[in-house]
Amino acid sequence: MRQVILLGLVLVLVGCGGRPAPERVSVTRLASGPINAACLGSDRRARSRELCGCIQAVANTRLSRSDQRLAASFYQDPQKAQDIRQSDRASDESFWQRYRAYAESAERICG
């Protein structure tokens, strides 16, 4: 009987692992920072401590602190994001490329 239980436990443990993570990023779902604060302060229905913390954790690996502050400002002023996206300034175009890569990663990891 003991062997059957042990075999069952081994099979359960084997079944739990083996799949590679979608990305090799360690995400702390309670990270704090400007994006987390803006997310929690927003009126979006889907916000939660876990989701906002995850989004912040991804930002910590993908964006500089100044990029994070700029991205956080989009929560209060969505038009600002649109203006930067359509801007012809090289710095805005560079930021937007970093921001899109971050957003895609956050969606994959936190979504």
C-alpha positions in Angstrom: 0.0 0.0 0.0 2.8 2.3 0.9 4.5 1.8 -2.5 1.2 2.6 -4.3 0.9 5.9 -2.4 4.6 6.8 -3.1 4.2 5.9 -6.8 1.1 8.1 -6.9 2.9 11.1 -5.3 5.8 10.7 -7.7 3.4 10.7 -10.7 1.7 13.8 -9.4 5.1 15.6 -8.9 6.3 14.5 -12.4 3.0 15.8 -13.9 3.5 19.2 -12.3 6.8 20.1 -14.0 8.6 19.8 -17.2 7.1 22.8 -19.1 9.5 25.6 -19.9 8.4 29.1 -18.7 7.2 31.4 -21.5 10.1 33.7 -20.7 13.1 33.4 -18.5 12.1 36.2 -16.2 11.6 35.9 -12.5 8.5 37.9 -11.6 7.7 39.0 -8.1 4.0 39.7 -8.2 4.1 42.3 -5.5 6.8 44.6 -6.9 6.4 48.3 -6.2 7.2 51.3 -8.3 5.6 54.0 -10.4 3.7 51.7 -12.7 2.3 49.7 -9.8 1.1 52.8 -8.1 -0.5 54.2 -11.2 -2.1 50.9 -12.0 -3.6 50.5 -8.5 -4.7 54.1 -8.6 -6.5 53.7 -11.9 -10.2 53.0 -12.4 -9.6 49.9 -14.5 -11.8 47.0 -13.5 -9.1 44.4 -14.0 -6.6 46.0 -11.6 -5.5 44.0 -8.6 -2.4 44.0 -6.4 -1.1 40.8 -8.1 -1.6 42.1 -11.6 -0.2 45.6 -11.0 2.7 44.1 -9.1 3.4 41.7 -11.9 3.3 44.5 -14.5 5.7 46.5 -12.3 8.0 43.5 -12.0 8.2 43.2 -15.8 8.8 46.9 -16.1 11.7 46.6 -13.6 13.4 44.2 -16.1 12.5 46.0 -19.3 12.4 49.8 -18.6 14.6 52.4 -17.0 13.2 54.3 -14.0 12.6 57.4 -16.2 10.8 55.1 -18.8 8.7 53.7 -16.0 7.7 57.2 -14.8 6.7 58.1 -18.4 4.7 54.9 -18.9 3.0 55.4 -15.5 1.8 58.8 -16.7 -0.2 57.1 -19.4 -2.7 55.8 -16.8 -3.7 59.4 -16.0 -3.3 60.8 -19.5 -3.9 58.2 -22.3 -3.6 60.9 -24.9 0.1 61.4 -23.9 0.7 57.8 -25.0 -0.9 58.5 -28.4 1.1 61.7 -28.8 4.4 59.9 -28.1 3.5 57.0 -30.4 2.8 59.4 -33.3 5.8 61.7 -32.6 8.6 62.1 -35.1 11.2 62.8 -32.4 13.9 60.1 -32.3 13.8 59.9 -28.5 10.0 59.3 -28.6 10.4 56.6 -31.2 13.1 54.9 -29.2 11.0 55.0 -26.1 8.0 53.7 -27.9 10.0 50.7 -29.2 11.1 49.9 -25.6 7.6 50.4 -24.3 6.0 48.1 -26.9 8.5 45.4 -26.1 7.8 45.8 -22.4 4.0 45.7 -23.0 4.2 42.5 -25.0 6.3 40.9 -22.3 3.9 42.0 -19.6 1.0 40.7 -21.5 2.7 37.3 -21.9 3.9 37.0 -18.4 1.1 38.6 -16.4 -1.9 38.0 -18.7 
